Amino acid sequence: MCAAVAGVAAVLPLAAYAEGFDTEHIFGFMIGSDVGEVGEREFQSQTTGRFAKDGGRYRALNQEMELELVPAPNFRVELGTSFGAYDINGVPGFDDRRQSAWQGVSVDFRYRFLGREAAPFGMTVALATRANRIDETTAAAVRSYGTELIVAFDREVIPNLAVAALNVSYEPEWTRMPRTGAAEQDATVGVAFGLMAKVKPDVLIGGEVRYLRKYDGIGLDELSGQALFVGPTAYFQLSERTRLTATWSVQAWGQRAGSNAALDLVNFERQQARLVYGLNF
């Protein structure tokens, strides 16, 4: 898919060329190295859907509202709160649930170490921490704390026309069940590649490929499962102050530990989608 996007980008008319990229928000499940200019303030609404597990009916929606601030050069802070909606029926190992509830809060720090204007590529380190009262997968009442560390790289592969990004991530999570006192730890590591190309000065299209591995234990003690997600992404600059990003991803390959199945629908979903709306104020 990414090769096809690059081929399309190479033959686009010169009219598609415009100013350089701002990669902060053009990707869906990934991030770029840009963090915004000092003094910028943005409101962002991010809706993520996850669909289909190993049997039964599984639908999960997460609605996150975020405030993004850039208080210093190359440094961005994001504060967020989220709500979850679930429709789970007949999924092995899951209780049947149909509910909506406030889920939790999050804070995200990003620092750009390298900018594309002065280095061969951009590089940013992002550290996000969240606290949830509803489990993101099962919708059970929990006390969950997670951290996601991402190192993001990007580079314009065709100046002013096509940009590629690489993300490397590590996401440990600690969960406790209030009713029983039981506790568990797990971690997800991933590598993702994305490519976006301008088809108009205010429209970009492309795709993302993500490879994820989930482990029991935050020290990557035992592999639980792995999955490869592939899908398209589109970015629209709606106006000078507003933007919209839409992405959809399907599990093209996966394997649960101890299983010969072609997909891992226990640790991951069959399909994932995300819609992000942003307003600069």
N, C-alpha and C positions, 0 to 999 in steps of 0.2 A: 504493500500500500504506500509506504513512504517513498519508494522508488518511483511509483507512478505519479505521486504528487510532485516530486522533483522534476520529472519529465514534463509535466504540464507547466510547471513554473518556468522552465527553460524556454518555452515557446509563447509565453504570454506577451501581449503587445507592450511596447515601451510605455504606453499611457498608464500601465499599472504601477510604474515606479513612482514612489513618493518619498517622504522623509523616512529616516531610519525607524527601526522597530522599537516599541516599548513592550518588552516581553513579560511584564509583571502579571498581566491577566489574560494573555492570549491562549494559554493552554487550559485544558479541562481538569484532568486528574493530576497534572504536573504543575511545576512552577518554573518561571524564568528567572534570570539573575537580576533583572531590574527591580528596584524597590520604590521608585517615585522620587519626587523632588522635595526638598525641605519645605515644610509648611503645608503640604498636601493633606487633605482630609477626604476620606471616602466612606460612603455607606455601601455595604455589599450584602446582597441576598443570595444565598447558595442553597439550591435544592438538589439533593442526591437521592436517587432511587436505586434500589437493589432488588432483583427479581429472580425467583426460581432457585430452589434447593433440591436436595436429593429426595424427590417424592413430595406429594401433597401440594399445598399452595403457600407460596412465600412472597410477600410484598412488604418492603420496608422503605419508608420515606423519611429523610432527615432534612429539616429546614433550619438553616443556620443564618443568623443575622449578625453582621460584623461591622465594627468601626475600625477603620485603618488610619493611622497617623504616621507622619514622617517627621520626628522631632529633631533629627540631626542628619548630616550628610551620610548617605549609604546605609541608614538605619531606619527600619520600619517596625512599628508595633501594631498588633491587631488584637482587639478584644471582641469576643463573640459569645453568644448564647444560642442554644439549639433546642428544637422540639422534634419529637419522633412520632411517627404514625406507623402501625403495624397491622398486617392481616396475615396471620399464620394459622394454617389448618392442615393437619395430617402429615406434618414434616417429621420424619424419624428423629427422636431425641429432643424435640422441642415441644413445649406445652402449647396448646391451641390458644391464640390470643387475637383479640381485635380491639386495639386501644390507641389512644393518642395521649401524649403527656409531654410536659417539659422535661428535657433530657439532661442538660448540663451547661457548663461554661467552659471557655477556653481562652488561652492567651498565646499569641504567636509572635516571636521575635525573628527578624531577618537582618542580616548584615552582609552587604556586598563587599567582598574583598578585592575583586577585579572587575573593571568595567570594559566593555568591548571597544570603547573609543580609545583606550590606552593600552590594551592587552590583546593577545590573539583570540581570547575568549572571555566571556563574563563568568564570574563565579560568585555564588552567594551561599551562605550557610543559614538554614532556617531551623529554629527550635520551637516546637509547638507543644503545649501542655494542656490537657483537658481533664475535667472531673465530671463524671456522669453518674446519675442516679438510676438510669435505665440502660440495660445492656444494649449495645448497638446492634447485636445480632439476634438475640433471643427475645428482647423486650422485657426480660425479667428484672425485678427490682434488685439493684446491686449498689455497691459502692465501688466505682471503677475509676482508676487513675492511669492515664496513658501519656506517653511522651513520644513525639515523632521528630527525628533528626533527619534533615534532608540536606545534601550537598548538591547544588544545582549548577550546571554549566550550560552555556549557550553560545552560539556563534552564527553569524550571517554567512550561509553557504553560497548565496548569490546576493551581493550587496543590494540592500533596499528592496529585495524581492522575496527571498526565502531564508528562513532562520531555523536552525536545528537546536534541540535541547536534550540534555542528558541529566537524569536525576538518579541519585543513589540514596536509599533511605533505610533507616532502622527505627522500628516502632515497638518498644516494650510496653506491656500493659499489666497492671495489677488489679485483680478483681476479688471482692469479698461479698459473700451472700449474707445479708443481715439476719435472715431468719435462722440459718443453720450455723453461721460462723465460718463456713468453709471458705477457703481462699485458694486462688490459682494465679499462675503467672504464664504469660505467653509473649511471643514476639514475632513480628513480621519484618522481613527484610526484602528489599526490592530494587530492581533496576528498571528504569523507564527511558524510552527514547521517543521524541516527538519532532515533527517537522511541520511547519506552517508556511504557506505561500500567499502572497497578495494576488487576488484576482481583481480587486478594485482598491483604491487608496484606503477605503474604510471597511473592506471585507477581506478576511483571511480564511483559507480552508487548509486542512491538513489531516494528520492522523497521529495517534499515539499507540505505542506498543509497551506493555508493562509485564514484567516477569516478577512474580511474588512467591516467597517461600515463608510458610508459617511454622513456628516451632513451639513446642511445650517448654516453658522456662524462658526467662529473659536472657539467659546466657547461651541461647541457641542449643539447648541440651539435646533435644530429640526432634527430628523433622516430623511434622504432622501432615503437611501437604504442600503442594505447589501448583501454580496456575499461570497461564499466559493469556493476557487480555489484549485484544486488538480492536480498534475502532476509529471512526472519523471524529474530527473536531472542527467547529466553525466559530469565527469571532466576528462580531459586528460592532463597529463604532457608530452607535445610533445618533449621537450628537456630540457637541464639544465636551459635554459633561457626562454623558451616559454611554454604557457599553453593555454587550450581551455575549456570553460564551455558552455554546451548547456542545455537548459531547456524549457519545454513546460507545459502550465497550462491551464486547462479548468474549466469554471464555472460549478461546480457540483450542486450548489444550490444558490438561491438568492431570494430576495424579495424587491421590490420597495415600499416605503411608500404609502399606500392607494391602493395597488394592490394585487391581489391574485395569480398572475403569479408565476410559479415555479422558474423563473430566473429574475434577475434585469439587463436588457440589456439597460437601460437608463443611469445609473450611472457607469456601468462597461461593459466590453466586454465579448463576449462568449469565446474567446480564447486569450491567451497571450503567447508569445515565446520570448526567449532571447538567444543571442549568444555572448560570451565574449572571446576576444583574448588578451593575455597579453604577453609583452616582457620586460624582466629584462635587464637593460643595465648599 
